[in-house]
Amino acid sequence: MATKLGKIAVGGLAGTAGAGLATYLLLNGYNENWPLSVKAQKATPRPKKALPTRAEQLKSLQTDQFDIVIIGGGATGAGCALDATTRGLKTALIEADDFASGTSSRSTKLIHGGVRYLQKAIMQLDVEQYRMVKEALNERAAMLEQAPHLAHPLPIMLPVYKWWQVPYYWVGIKMYDIVAGSKTLKNSYYLSKKNALELFPMLKGNALCGGIVYYDGQQDDARMNLSIALTAARLGASVINHVKVTGLIKDKEKDGREVISGVSCRDEMTGKTWTIPTKCVINATGPFTDSIRKMDNPKVKEICSPSSGVHITLPGYYSPEQMGLLDPSTSDGRVIFFLPWQKHTIAGTTDLPCQVTHSPKPTEDEIMFILEEVKNYLNPDVEVRRGDVLSAWSGIRPLVSDPNKPDTQSLARNHIVHVSDSKLVTIAGGKWTTYRAMAEETIDAAIKACNLESKCKYQESQTCGLLLEGAHEWTPTMYIRLVQDFGLECEVAEHLAKSYGDRAFAVAKMASLTGKRWPIIGKKIHPEFPYIDAEVRYGCREYAMTAIDMIARRVRLAFLNVQAAQEALPDIIAIMGEELGWSEDEKKLQSKMATEFLQTEMGQNVNRASRDKIPINLSKEEIQLYIKRFQIIDKDRKGYVSINDIRRSLKRDDDREVPGETLHEILKEIDTNMNGQVELDEYLQMMSAIKSGHVTYSRFARMAELEEQKHEKDILKKKISVERSGGGL
């Protein structure tokens, strides 16, 4: 009892102290130069300028001189490009891979201030953490205003299982609302146990005291990143992907100091190289910050401490469509989010030190850690199965130490902006939510360091209230016009409106006829998802240059279901081949690279390895049953099932054959030896994995079951007696 009273006392004191700190800072302000709210300016009209083609962007980069060249096409780099070009600076943005190909497409998809950071600020009376949360909450509101089609408020429930925690968490979440001030999305509230289970029926009810619901923002991170870059391009920036900076060019000033005056580049698609003259270079490369800093000075100390964060995608039935879940204290003391996204559920994240790589991979241990934590909060009716993991991905968090401070051992809690002796401007750290504020601070520093004041049309940032690509004429009911005007399926129209905003009409105009009475247009690239052929064609105009660009970032199929992405790949490559003029060899290369991406970076190989490691745990009767089914399919008694056996088993009643691509997909599901045939041990392994929950379904297993049923019917027909047949003497 004393322990409980002590906890209540601690919670009360922390809440009181936190309330006092926040109230003082809110009333008095901590820094006059730091705005307490985002001042929305008059939104600019929708840009009428056509989006330049990649060829036009390349020509600009090869012939023009620039005030600023930004290296890195993630959220921060794209934000810097938008901020610089709207001030009137001649701006170039160069990305070695694709926009958002790194950390910016692999986030938790939240636009948030950080409930955990606020808890630390209150408990430790830490003003710096308070300021960081305050800034993020202001930027959260700004992002939802800038791109309402890509971002929306999301209620998140914090379930409470100990009664003394109810007032403790309630005070903490209310402080989150107070710090947001006028930028609060919606006020938090307490739910009784009954109401909590009504809103989140999958939740474990035993010992549940209730729940506290607060609001944060959610986004489509890759498309948000792309939207920022496209907006910059429409407003005059030269924005390009798949071009790598290979070196920094320096000139000597009058005082003998070497200063950066340009960059050397290579087009990764053609291999062509050239140099770009510029007055300022900004390093916005996230986890690769140190590689660019070492181009500037090979002796510089590294400041980036990369950390791996893994997320998994689960079926939509794991969570309500409009309610997320926050686990405030996992077994290792961190926070896990469990959120609905794109009609699926994503869960994460982990936090482990890692090496910087262009191809981060999820591991089985990290996936199982997330699943085990999820199990703790879901009721027993929801069997959390390893086989329900549809995709898994890893993003590298670029935590940094501040080179501006003498002690660079401790990691900065926020972002840092650093200017080197040769005037390389580095922006590192931070979070997705604060990309705009980070960009503003970076361009301010760049203008000052490189004497660009005279080049600016505006000395201050112009991005507050600036609507992004697709936002200008978007409304929540715009999708209805798409249905009525074009004959699109309602689900497809909703998806297009949310992904492209007012540009959805341009996408719809490119859609092909379905040949059906309804929908009239919009052939799906996969039957389970609302993505259509026109998006692939439009994606090529949004600078998609590879099949990976398309499946991972123009449409989000790879992040939602890795197997579905694999199945849609042939059609996607065929359409891209038409748009980009690919040869047959190039199509094969794109298929190979995309398949490898899905296998390694999107968790396909980890999923398969998890299944294959399961020991065969079948009973004697089950083994006999599966051997019987296997032999029924293997009519020639070869000892294995070939693709011809599968073709024969799946032959339709009207004698039409199943497409060859489908046959190969079914074979690959179970062919662990990758030798083009299914052996008995592979089949038994699959059935064991299904029994244990490591695999949720298998078309081969279902086919074998149906073959057995058909075989039994055939035997029964042969056994019918003469009397029952109506014959006899």
GIZI-V692268 format. One record per residue. SS is DSSP state (hx for helix, st for strand, lp for the rest). Layout:
SS ; SS
This chain:
lp ; hx ; hx ; hx ; hx ; hx ; hx ; hx ; hx ; hx ; hx ; hx ; hx ; hx ; hx ; hx ; hx ; hx ; hx ; hx ; hx ; hx ; hx ; hx ; hx ; hx ; hx ; hx ; lp ; lp ; lp ; lp ; lp ; lp ; lp ; lp ; lp ; lp ; lp ; lp ; lp ; lp ; lp ; lp ; lp ; lp ; lp ; lp ; lp ; lp ; lp ; lp ; lp ; hx ; hx ; hx ; hx ; hx ; hx ; hx ; hx ; hx ; hx ; lp ; lp ; st ; st ; st ; st ; st ; st ; lp ; lp ; lp ; hx ; hx ; hx ; hx ; hx ; hx ; hx ; hx ; hx ; hx ; hx ; hx ; lp ; lp ; lp ; lp ; st ; st ; st ; st ; lp ; lp ; lp ; lp ; lp ; lp ; lp ; lp ; hx ; hx ; hx ; lp ; lp ; lp ; lp ; st ; st ; lp ; lp ; lp ; hx ; hx ; hx ; hx ; hx ; hx ; hx ; hx ; hx ; lp ; lp ; lp ; hx ; hx ; hx ; hx ; hx ; hx ; hx ; hx ; hx ; hx ; hx ; hx ; hx ; hx ; hx ; hx ; hx ; hx ; hx ; hx ; lp ; lp ; lp ; lp ; st ; st ; st ; st ; st ; st ; st ; st ; st ; st ; lp ; lp ; hx ; hx ; hx ; hx ; hx ; hx ; hx ; hx ; hx ; hx ; hx ; hx ; hx ; hx ; hx ; hx ; hx ; hx ; hx ; hx ; hx ; lp ; lp ; lp ; lp ; lp ; st ; st ; st ; st ; hx ; hx ; hx ; hx ; hx ; hx ; hx ; lp ; lp ; lp ; st ; lp ; lp ; lp ; lp ; lp ; lp ; st ; st ; st ; st ; st ; st ; st ; st ; st ; st ; lp ; hx ; hx ; hx ; hx ; hx ; hx ; hx ; hx ; hx ; hx ; hx ; hx ; hx ; hx ; lp ; lp ; lp ; st ; st ; st ; lp ; lp ; st ; st ; st ; st ; st ; st ; st ; st ; st ; st ; lp ; lp ; lp ; lp ; lp ; st ; st ; st ; st ; st ; st ; st ; st ; st ; st ; lp ; lp ; lp ; lp ; lp ; st ; st ; st ; st ; st ; st ; st ; st ; st ; st ; st ; lp ; lp ; hx ; hx ; hx ; hx ; hx ; hx ; hx ; hx ; hx ; hx ; hx ; lp ; lp ; lp ; lp ; lp ; lp ; lp ; st ; st ; st ; st ; st ; st ; st ; st ; st ; st ; st ; lp ; hx ; hx ; hx ; lp ; lp ; lp ; lp ; lp ; st ; st ; st ; st ; lp ; lp ; lp ; lp ; lp ; lp ; lp ; lp ; st ; st ; st ; st ; st ; st ; lp ; lp ; st ; st ; st ; st ; st ; lp ; lp ; lp ; st ; st ; lp ; lp ; lp ; lp ; lp ; lp ; lp ; lp ; lp ; lp ; hx ; hx ; hx ; hx ; hx ; hx ; hx ; hx ; hx ; hx ; hx ; hx ; lp ; lp ; st ; lp ; lp ; lp ; lp ; lp ; lp ; lp ; hx ; hx ; hx ; lp ; lp ; st ; st ; st ; st ; st ; st ; st ; st ; st ; st ; st ; lp ; lp ; lp ; lp ; lp ; lp ; lp ; lp ; lp ; st ; lp ; lp ; lp ; lp ; st ; st ; st ; st ; lp ; lp ; lp ; lp ; st ; st ; st ; st ; st ; lp ; lp ; lp ; hx ; hx ; hx ; hx ; hx ; hx ; hx ; hx ; hx ; hx ; hx ; hx ; hx ; hx ; hx ; hx ; hx ; hx ; lp ; lp ; lp ; hx ; hx ; hx ; lp ; lp ; lp ; lp ; lp ; lp ; lp ; lp ; lp ; lp ; lp ; lp ; lp ; lp ; lp ; lp ; lp ; lp ; lp ; lp ; lp ; lp ; hx ; hx ; hx ; hx ; hx ; hx ; hx ; hx ; hx ; lp ; lp ; lp ; hx ; hx ; hx ; hx ; hx ; hx ; hx ; hx ; hx ; hx ; hx ; hx ; hx ; hx ; hx ; hx ; hx ; hx ; hx ; lp ; lp ; lp ; lp ; st ; lp ; lp ; lp ; lp ; lp ; lp ; lp ; st ; lp ; lp ; st ; lp ; lp ; lp ; lp ; lp ; lp ; lp ; st ; hx ; hx ; hx ; hx ; hx ; hx ; hx ; hx ; hx ; lp ; lp ; lp ; lp ; lp ; hx ; hx ; hx ; hx ; hx ; hx ; hx ; hx ; lp ; lp ; hx ; hx ; hx ; hx ; lp ; hx ; hx ; hx ; hx ; hx ; hx ; hx ; hx ; hx ; hx ; hx ; hx ; hx ; hx ; hx ; hx ; hx ; hx ; hx ; lp ; lp ; lp ; hx ; hx ; hx ; hx ; hx ; hx ; hx ; hx ; hx ; hx ; hx ; hx ; hx ; hx ; hx ; hx ; hx ; lp ; lp ; lp ; hx ; hx ; hx ; hx ; hx ; hx ; hx ; hx ; hx ; lp ; lp ; lp ; lp ; lp ; lp ; lp ; hx ; hx ; hx ; hx ; hx ; hx ; hx ; hx ; hx ; hx ; hx ; hx ; hx ; hx ; lp ; lp ; lp ; lp ; lp ; lp ; st ; st ; lp ; hx ; hx ; hx ; hx ; hx ; hx ; hx ; hx ; lp ; lp ; lp ; lp ; lp ; lp ; lp ; lp ; lp ; hx ; hx ; hx ; hx ; hx ; hx ; hx ; hx ; hx ; hx ; hx ; lp ; lp ; lp ; lp ; lp ; lp ; lp ; st ; st ; hx ; hx ; hx ; hx ; hx ; hx ; hx ; hx ; hx ; hx ; hx ; hx ; hx ; lp ; lp ; lp ; lp ; lp ; lp ; hx ; hx ; hx ; hx ; hx ; hx ; hx ; hx ; hx ; hx ; hx ; hx ; hx ; hx ; hx ; hx ; hx ; hx ; hx ; hx ; hx ; lp ; lp ; hx ; hx ; hx ; hx ; lp ; lp ; lp ; lp
